[in-house]
Amino acid sequence: MASRSIDDLQPIFRARVVEWLKDCEAEGLDVLVYCTLRPNAEQDQLYKIGRTVPGAGVKPSLPMGQKVTNAKAGESAHNFGLALDFVPLKQGKPQWSDGPLYDKAIHLAYLRNIESLRGNPKFSELAHLQLPNWKSYVQ
């Protein structure tokens, strides 16, 4: 099972995340980090969703449903403790579709040199933040 603890992040990324979380708090933005380090076996299971395992949104034009990730095991920064997934909270409740709250959190992340995959043509994920050029840290 994937970790939710920022303590499982690599030190170079964890330091930035700690500062980002402080920035979010200072701006009155409550965020929940719900995934940090993810085992390879779980990454492989996620990769199967929408490909060989039905995902959400099954319909005739999308017979296997929506894909969850484009990264196989070893291809995700999560597998190395260099990424996290988060959701903004409002009155303690997740705001999965609140674009402005995500925008604010992502802006604060960029100020700490944390990369978002929002709008990335290959790996667009709204809730995903990672260390820029993370692959250079695992070679």
C-alpha positions in Angstrom: 0.0 0.0 0.0 1.2 3.5 -0.9 2.4 5.7 1.9 0.8 9.0 2.8 3.7 10.1 5.0 6.0 12.9 3.8 8.7 11.2 5.9 8.9 8.6 3.2 9.9 11.2 0.6 13.5 11.6 -0.4 15.2 14.4 1.7 15.8 16.6 -1.3 12.1 16.6 -2.2 10.8 16.4 1.4 12.4 19.7 2.3 10.6 21.4 -0.5 7.3 19.8 0.4 7.6 20.9 4.0 8.1 24.5 2.9 5.2 24.1 0.4 2.9 22.9 3.1 3.9 25.8 5.3 3.1 28.2 2.4 -0.3 26.6 1.9 -1.1 27.0 5.6 0.0 30.6 5.5 -2.3 31.2 2.6 -5.2 29.6 4.4 -5.1 26.6 2.1 -5.6 23.2 3.7 -4.3 20.3 1.7 -4.2 16.5 2.3 -1.3 14.6 1.0 -2.8 11.1 0.2 0.1 9.4 -1.6 3.9 9.7 -1.4 6.0 6.6 -1.8 4.3 3.9 -3.9 5.6 0.3 -4.2 6.2 -1.0 -7.7 3.6 -3.7 -7.4 0.9 -1.1 -6.7 2.1 1.0 -9.6 1.7 -2.0 -11.9 -1.8 -2.6 -10.6 -2.7 1.1 -11.2 -1.2 0.9 -14.7 -3.5 -2.0 -15.6 -6.7 0.0 -14.8 -8.3 1.1 -18.1 -6.1 -1.3 -20.0 -6.6 -4.9 -18.8 -8.7 -4.1 -15.7 -11.9 -2.1 -16.1 -11.7 1.5 -14.8 -14.3 4.1 -14.2 -16.3 5.4 -17.1 -16.8 2.2 -19.1 -18.9 2.9 -22.2 -18.9 1.5 -25.8 -16.4 4.1 -27.0 -14.2 3.3 -23.9 -14.7 -0.4 -23.2 -12.0 -0.6 -20.5 -12.9 2.7 -18.9 -10.5 5.5 -17.9 -6.8 5.0 -17.3 -5.5 5.9 -13.9 -1.8 6.4 -14.8 0.5 6.3 -17.8 3.5 5.1 -15.7 4.5 1.5 -15.2 6.4 0.4 -12.2 9.8 2.2 -12.1 8.5 4.9 -14.4 6.8 7.0 -11.7 8.5 9.4 -9.4 6.2 7.9 -6.7 8.3 4.7 -6.8 11.3 6.6 -5.6 9.8 9.0 -3.0 10.1 12.0 -5.4 6.3 12.7 -5.9 3.1 13.2 -4.0 -0.6 13.3 -4.7 -2.8 15.8 -2.8 -6.3 17.2 -2.6 -7.3 20.6 -1.3 -9.7 20.5 1.6 -12.6 22.9 2.5 -13.9 22.5 6.1 -12.0 19.2 6.2 -13.7 17.8 3.1 -11.8 16.9 -0.1 -12.5 19.3 -3.0 -11.6 16.9 -5.9 -13.0 19.2 -8.6 -12.2 22.7 -7.2 -9.9 24.1 -9.9 -9.2 27.4 -8.1 -8.0 25.6 -5.0 -5.7 23.3 -7.0 -4.5 26.4 -9.0 -3.5 28.1 -5.7 -1.7 25.0 -4.4 0.1 24.4 -7.7 1.2 28.0 -7.9 2.7 27.8 -4.4 4.4 24.5 -5.3 6.1 26.1 -8.4 7.4 28.8 -6.0 9.2 26.0 -4.2 10.6 24.5 -7.4 8.1 21.6 -7.3 6.7 20.5 -10.6 3.0 19.8 -11.4 1.9 17.5 -14.1 -1.3 19.6 -14.7 -1.6 20.1 -18.4 1.3 17.8 -19.3 0.4 16.3 -22.7 1.6 12.8 -21.8 1.0 12.6 -18.0 -1.6 15.2 -17.1 -2.6 14.7 -13.4 -4.1 17.5 -11.5 -3.2 16.2 -8.0 0.4 15.2 -8.8 3.5 17.1 -7.7 7.0 15.9 -8.2 10.7 16.9 -8.1 11.7 18.5 -11.4 14.0 16.2 -13.4 13.5 13.5 -10.8 14.9 10.8 -13.1 18.4 12.3 -12.7 18.2 11.5 -8.9 17.5 7.8 -9.4 20.1 6.9 -12.1 
